[in-house]
Amino acid sequence: MVSQKITPELTAIKKELTKKSRPTIQKHQLNDMENELIQYILRETKNRNVNNVTRTNSYLDFYKRFPEIHWAFLGHMVSRNGGWNMTDLKGSLLTRLLSSEEQEAFFTFLERGNWLIFQDIYPQLLLYEESVKRNTNLFYLLPFFHVSFFMRVIWDYFYVIKDRFLLTVALIVNEQSYLEKRVIQNAHYKSTVLETLEFKLQELLSLNQIIFPSLDRKGIKIIGQTIHQFASLHDRILLGKRLYELLFDRENFFSIYKWATQHPHTGSRKDFWPHLFNDIDESVPWGSYQRRIKDCRIKPNSPKLYSPILKFAWKNREQKEAEEGDWYSDWRVIHYLKKDNFKGNGAIYHEYCKTLEKIEFSILAKEAILPKKSKN
């Protein structure tokens, strides 16, 4: 967001954004069709916003129907990572590093963010679907789903111009901005997760590594990106843009899409690396930990890492209503909608392997220290 020059397309969007508001239809002015549509979308969103697996699958189902909405596939792949982070908390490694209270706090943090994004984005997607089916712009109904004014401007623009890149990046900006006050800057999550577990989040939990598995003739490989400042809105938006460029790169897209469609999301990392992870626990419970990973391979005669499927790791949670309020306040946010010419290759294999080995060393260090503490 350094350069202040904007294209004619962004100038047109700026003009609409600086109006700060548009004529809004009131609830008593809605006709039967509009009322029924709003209720249908609210019902569908609630039915699919049950847990990480239902959300993640819904994104992919939508993308299959409307491949022009790139965010749906990006959302699917990123949400898979959210599910893996959730089940890691009950897997072989992190259960030895985090207390039950820490596991619960971190899951609550991840689940709230995953739930919030879905309840904000899915009505937008369904409203697009209905607009296409009825061949009419229905985005004037977005305020009834508490969607940001920013996205109403963007969806109106997309409905006419069909700029897939601009819509995708706008949705990245919207969803990360939507989370900022509700989760990242939320006092409860800051005190229970982002501050008290800051070191563990960055160094141990792999939250900063987003992985895209892909399928080619040689089998499954992984690419991805790393973020080092998860609490930074600016960095999360830039990460989203890099992930988008990586995912829809011609050399990557079809092999990733092939993997995604052939491997239903369960929440277990066994979905992409069955040679390393199993959704059945093969290890002896409560025994001391023995190193078993080297170069992302299991040592001979060692049990695989336990990575449970989501439904066995965590029960479904009821969520309180989303906090109200529109994050949008400054048109300059449109500078994020420019292309960055990202040239990274997404190499992350060795970094991810080192993360797993680092976690193992942390477990061994903790087990070596605890007996000494208990003697004192």
Secondary structure, DSSP 8 states (H G I E B T S, - for coil): -------HHHHHHHHHHTT-------GGG--HHHHHHHHHHHHHHHHH-SSHHHHHHHHHHHHHH-TT-HHHHHHHHHHHHHHHHHHHTTSTTGGGTS-HHHHHHHHHHHHHHHHHHHHHHHHHHHHHHHHHHHTS--GGGGGGGT--HHHHHHHHHHHHH--HHHHHHHHHHHHHHHHIIIIIT-HHHIIIIITTTHHHHHHTS-TTEEEEEEEETTEEEEEEEE-S-TT-HHHHHHHHHHHHHHHTSTTTHHHHHHHHHHS---S-GGGT-TTTEESS--S-TT------EETTEE-TT---EE---HHHH-----------------GGGGGGGS--------B-HHHHHHHHHHHHHHHHHHHHHHHHHHH-
